[in-house]
Amino acid sequence: MSESTNRAIVQSIFAALAEGDRKPFADAMAEDFSWTITGYGPWARTWRGKRAVQAGLMAPLFAQFADTYRNHATRILCDGDTAVVECRGSVATRAGARYDNQYCYVIDFADGKMTALTEYMDTALAEAVLSPPA
């Protein structure tokens, strides 16, 4: 796919996430999609496969949220089949803490689908307010 197509996909994903709609993000994942969180601690790891990402990362993460998670892109850069997205998430946890993290996602595309995402975030915040993934 073209760089402009990939940019349009990312823009539509984050327009939906800003409104709390996670479906376009899930729909854009290839079946062999992988998600890597960088850094150290219980959140730093890689989930391989769309099902593993949804069951092992997304489901337990979103189960900790008290209300609708929103994520706003502040910058989107595209170069060929790679997009870089700076963004800010916002949500309250069921435990009463705020989980307002900042991220940088590096997303690889093939044939109009996301094949890999590398996430850079404040892992200390995640560790402080969230239960770690199993």
Residue pairs with C-beta under 8 A, 6 or more apart in sequence:
1 81
1 109
1 110
1 111
1 112
3 78
3 79
3 80
3 81
4 78
5 112
6 78
6 80
6 81
6 83
6 109
6 112
7 76
7 78
7 83
9 28
9 109
9 112
9 114
10 73
10 76
10 78
10 83
10 85
10 107
11 73
11 76
12 24
13 24
13 25
13 28
14 71
14 72
14 73
14 76
14 85
14 87
16 22
16 23
16 24
16 25
17 24
17 25
17 69
17 70
17 71
17 72
17 73
17 87
18 70
18 71
18 72
18 73
19 70
20 68
20 69
20 70
22 58
22 62
22 69
26 50
26 54
28 113
28 114
29 50
29 53
29 113
29 114
30 50
30 110
30 111
30 113
30 114
30 115
31 49
31 50
32 48
32 49
32 50
32 115
33 49
33 50
33 53
33 113
33 114
33 115
33 116
33 117
34 46
34 47
34 48
34 49
34 53
34 115
34 116
34 117
35 46
35 47
35 53
35 57
35 116
35 117
35 119
36 45
36 46
36 47
36 116
36 117
36 118
36 119
37 43
37 44
37 45
37 46
37 119
37 121
37 123
38 44
38 118
38 119
38 120
39 120
39 121
39 123
40 123
41 123
41 124
41 126
41 127
41 132
42 127
42 132
42 133
43 121
43 123
43 126
43 127
43 130
43 132
43 133
44 123
45 133
47 53
47 56
47 57
56 133
56 134
57 133
60 131
60 133
60 134
61 130
61 133
62 69
64 93
64 94
64 95
64 99
64 130
64 131
65 91
65 92
65 93
65 94
65 99
66 91
66 92
66 93
66 94
66 96
67 91
67 92
68 91
69 89
69 90
69 91
70 89
70 90
70 91
71 87
71 88
71 89
71 90
71 103
72 87
72 88
72 90
73 85
73 86
73 87
74 86
74 87
74 88
75 84
75 85
75 86
76 83
76 84
76 85
76 86
77 83
77 84
77 85
78 84
81 108
81 109
81 110
82 106
82 107
82 108
82 109
83 105
83 106
83 107
83 109
84 104
84 105
84 106
84 107
85 103
85 104
85 105
85 107
86 102
86 103
86 104
87 102
87 103
87 104
87 105
88 100
88 101
88 102
88 103
89 99
89 100
89 101
89 102
89 103
90 98
90 99
90 100
91 98
91 99
91 100
92 98
92 99
93 99
93 129
93 130
95 129
97 128
97 129
98 129
99 125
99 126
99 129
99 130
101 121
101 122
101 125
101 126
102 121
102 122
103 119
103 120
103 121
104 119
104 120
104 121
105 117
105 118
105 119
105 120
106 117
106 118
106 120
107 114
107 116
107 117
108 114
108 115
108 116
108 117
109 115
